[in-house]
Amino acid sequence: LAMSLVGDKEVECSAGTLIGFRDTNGDAHVIISDDRCPGKGHAIRPLVRIKIPDIIKESSISSDKEFEIIEIDRNEALLRLSLEPYGTAKIRIKCQCA
């Protein structure tokens, strides 16, 4: 279940369409897709900046697609994804809340 939407100040994407929300456990979920449909699709390599204070660590980030961590600290992460035309990636940032 979605508890709340992830705001623009928490997640930014350099290309594609972004949808983000937090679940009832506090985990953040981000879905990024090539936004060209129904036009001709293009492969994209978006940078994704995640700014969620106190929960970011490398082991808390997972995705159904390969990603590269460009930089990371406890309050912010910068990731690079590679998506095929019309591709979609789902990223999960697990809450480190106790």
N, C-alpha and C positions, 0 to 999 in steps of 0.2 A: 504494500500500500504506500502511496505517496503521501508524505506528511506535509511537505512544503516545497516550493520551487527553489532552485538554486539561482541566485541573482546574478546580474551582469557583472557586479563587482567581485563575485567569487570565482567565476569562470569566464575566460575570454578565448576566442578562437580566431585565427588569422584567415581561415577559409572554410567554406561550407556552412552548414546550418547546425546550430547547437541547441539542444534541449537538455535541461538539467533539473534534478529534483533530489530531495532528501527523503529517505524512507523512514519508517517508524523507529528504526534503530539509530538514526542519526547519520547513516552512511549516505554519501553523496553519489549520485549516478549521473553521468554525462553521456549523451548520445550525440555523435557528430556524424554528419553525412554529407556527401556531395550533393549540392542543392541545384543541380542542373536539370533534373527531371521535370518535365518531359522532353527537354531539349537534349542535345548531344552531350553525353557524360564526359567528364575529364578526370584523370587521376589527379588527386590533390595530396599535398604534404603539409597539412596544417600544423601550426604551432598552437598548443593549448596551454594557457596559463591558468593554474588553479591556485586561488588564494583563500585558503581555509585555515585560519590560525589554530595552532596547537595540535593539529591532527595529521599533518603531512610528514610521512617518512616513506622511504622507498618501498618497504614491505606492505604499506597500506594501500598502494596503488596497483590495480589490476585492470586488464582489458582483454576483450575477446580478439583483439588484433595486436600485432607486434607494435611496440612503441619504444622510443628512445628518451631517456631522461636527460635533458640538456643541463638543467640545474635544479637543485632542490635544497630547501632548508625547512625548518619546522613549520613555517607559515606560508610557504609558496613553492610550487613546482612548475617547471616549464618542460612540456613534453612535445615530441615530434611524432606524428602519425603518418602513415602512408596508406592512402585509400585508393582503390581501383575506381573506375567510373561507376557511378551510382552506389558506391560502397558506403558502409556504415560501420562505425566503431562504438562499442559500449565500454566506458571507463567507470570503474568503481573506486571510490576513496573511502576506505573503511575508517569509521570513527574510532578514535583511540580513547573515547570517553570511558571512564570507570564507573 
